[in-house]
Amino acid sequence: MKNVDQNTITQAVLERMGNMPDARLKTIVTSLVHHLHDFAREVQLTEQELMHAIEFLTQTGQKCDDKRQEFILLSDVLGLSMLTVAMNNQKPAGCTEATVFGPFFVEGAPKVALGGDVAQGAPGQPCSVSGRVVGSRGQPVVHALIEVWQADEEGFYDVQRPELRAPQARASMQADGDGRFHFKTIVAEAYPIPTDGPVGALLRAMGRHPWRPAHLHFMIKAPGFETLITHVFRNGDQYLESDAVFGVRESLIADWVKQPDGNTLLQFDFVLNESHD
């Protein structure tokens, strides 16, 4: 087809993909082309606007490195991450809900024993966290692998602090034979997502704030169970209703209880869904 126009070019592109061997990839790319072309026609996209979009995506890629994933941040603030999480993590009633992974998870977190210090010098008020990992029938998930990470009281993850020589406020541990766990850390505080890159510029252009309510990240794995990626949010936080990445779920909000000695206690149990693979 040589003489394509704005109305016939979509079909011409789709016909070029007719022999795509990967059926799932064909489904995804076909739909993507349909939606992209329809979007461009709907908003009457100009060539200049298309170039601005390409420059924005280029800058987003350039902001990524082994410690920061700006594309995940972009997906988060557009709600795409949470939409995908919701579609792919429909669990039976009573199971702990999943939420966004976030851009600051790091493989190979330090291993700590139960009761150990996750903070490792990160600034913040002392906090003790405990709970239990069980299955949907209440059975203990024996020796579940628990990874936890969080920002410090100034709103920074360790990977955002180039002066650090060792990880802080992140660790991995194993629950005991009854599925119980406990560790020491710092009180979670609200913090803004990074705004020094293209995603921050986009938020400002949309008139949106960058703040996330205070939370701890958890990833929990165990044989025979689906991996759980979730947060526990701090009750009473002013940003619970306007999380910049749309990750809050009512069932994930818990009380951080201040103690007379100045310590804060958080207790939260996780319920994993059995794997049927």
Number of C-alpha atoms within 10 A of each C-alpha: 9 6 6 11 9 9 11 11 15 18 14 14 14 15 12 9 12 10 9 12 9 8 9 10 11 16 11 10 14 18 13 12 15 14 13 12 16 14 12 13 13 9 8 10 12 11 9 9 11 12 11 12 12 12 13 17 17 12 15 19 14 14 16 14 9 8 13 18 18 23 17 20 23 21 17 22 22 16 17 16 21 21 16 13 18 15 8 10 15 12 16 12 9 15 19 21 25 24 26 23 19 20 16 20 21 15 9 11 17 15 15 15 15 17 15 16 20 25 24 16 13 21 18 16 15 16 22 20 18 16 16 20 26 21 20 18 12 11 13 20 25 19 19 24 19 19 23 20 25 29 29 24 18 13 20 18 19 22 19 14 11 7 8 10 9 9 20 25 25 28 25 21 24 22 22 18 12 15 21 21 23 20 19 20 28 26 27 23 21 22 19 16 20 17 14 9 15 23 27 21 13 15 17 13 9 9 9 13 16 20 19 25 24 26 25 19 21 23 18 22 19 19 13 14 19 17 17 22 20 25 27 22 27 23 17 13 15 14 17 22 13 16 19 23 24 20 27 26 16 10 12 20 19 16 15 20 15 14 10 7 6 10 15 20 17 18 15 15 14 23 21 29 24 18 11 7 6
